[in-house]
Amino acid sequence: MTRSSGRVFDAGLQAERTALAWRRTALAMAVGAVGAGRLAVPVLGVLALVAAAVGLVQAALVALAARRRYRVVHRSLTDRGDLTGVRQAGVPIAALACSGVLIGLLALAFVLGD
């Protein structure tokens, strides 16, 4: 017996809140990458643009992985009633860490290059 996929599984909407948080995180990553790249262009030139582009790609990967994970979590909760079909969220967390390191390196290069 399966439940309808449009039904809200729980009153707290934890999966929905988590998905929204990951969307905000991806947006912040994109803004941080563009901002850091823009500030570092006078010092680093093309390298800053490449790093900003890598940051944008990472932000897009986080957004896509979070969207996919939300769909899997929602489907598992509504169909099975548990989270046994959901894997760990390693990809968005790793991309977030890489983006933070990249933005930090851009900031360091900007400060040392000035």
C-alpha positions in Angstrom: 0.0 0.0 0.0 1.5 3.3 -1.1 0.7 6.8 0.0 0.0 9.6 -2.4 3.1 11.5 -3.4 1.4 14.9 -2.8 0.7 14.2 0.9 2.8 16.1 3.5 4.7 13.4 5.4 5.2 15.4 8.6 3.9 18.6 10.1 7.4 20.0 10.6 8.4 19.8 6.9 12.0 19.0 7.8 12.9 17.8 4.3 11.5 20.9 2.8 13.3 23.2 5.2 16.5 21.3 4.6 16.1 21.7 0.8 15.5 25.4 1.1 18.6 25.7 3.3 20.7 24.0 0.7 19.3 26.3 -2.0 20.3 29.3 0.1 23.7 27.8 0.6 24.2 27.3 -3.2 23.1 30.8 -3.8 25.6 32.1 -1.2 28.3 30.0 -2.8 27.6 31.5 -6.2 27.5 35.1 -4.9 30.8 34.5 -2.9 32.5 33.0 -5.9 31.5 35.9 -8.2 32.3 38.5 -5.6 35.7 37.0 -4.8 36.5 36.7 -8.5 35.5 40.2 -9.2 37.6 41.6 -6.4 40.6 39.5 -7.4 40.6 40.3 -11.1 42.9 43.3 -10.8 45.4 41.3 -8.9 45.2 37.8 -10.4 43.7 38.5 -13.9 42.4 35.6 -15.8 43.1 33.2 -12.9 40.5 34.9 -10.8 37.9 34.5 -13.6 38.7 30.8 -13.8 38.4 30.4 -10.1 35.1 32.2 -10.1 33.8 30.0 -12.8 34.9 26.9 -10.9 33.0 28.3 -7.9 29.9 28.9 -10.0 30.1 25.3 -11.2 30.4 24.0 -7.7 27.4 26.1 -6.6 25.4 24.6 -9.4 26.4 21.1 -8.4 25.3 21.8 -4.9 22.0 23.1 -6.0 21.4 20.1 -8.3 22.6 17.5 -5.7 20.3 19.1 -3.1 17.3 19.1 -5.4 17.9 15.4 -6.3 18.4 14.5 -2.6 15.1 16.3 -1.7 13.2 14.3 -4.3 14.7 11.0 -3.0 14.0 11.9 0.6 10.4 13.0 -0.2 9.8 9.9 -2.2 11.2 7.6 0.5 9.2 9.2 3.2 5.9 9.2 1.3 6.2 5.8 -0.2 8.0 3.8 2.5 7.5 5.9 5.6 11.2 5.8 6.4 14.6 6.9 5.0 16.1 3.5 4.2 16.4 4.4 0.5 18.4 7.5 1.1 22.2 7.7 0.9 24.4 10.1 2.8 24.8 13.7 1.6 28.5 13.7 0.8 28.5 15.5 -2.6 26.9 18.8 -1.5 29.0 19.0 1.6 32.3 18.3 -0.2 31.4 20.9 -2.9 30.6 23.4 -0.2 34.0 22.7 1.5 35.9 23.0 -1.8 34.1 26.3 -2.6 35.0 27.7 0.8 38.7 26.8 0.2 38.6 28.3 -3.3 37.1 31.6 -2.0 39.6 31.7 0.8 42.5 31.2 -1.6 41.2 34.0 -3.8 41.0 36.2 -0.8 44.5 35.3 0.3 45.9 35.9 -3.2 44.1 39.3 -3.2 45.6 40.3 0.1 49.1 39.1 -0.6 49.1 40.4 -4.2 48.1 43.9 -3.1 
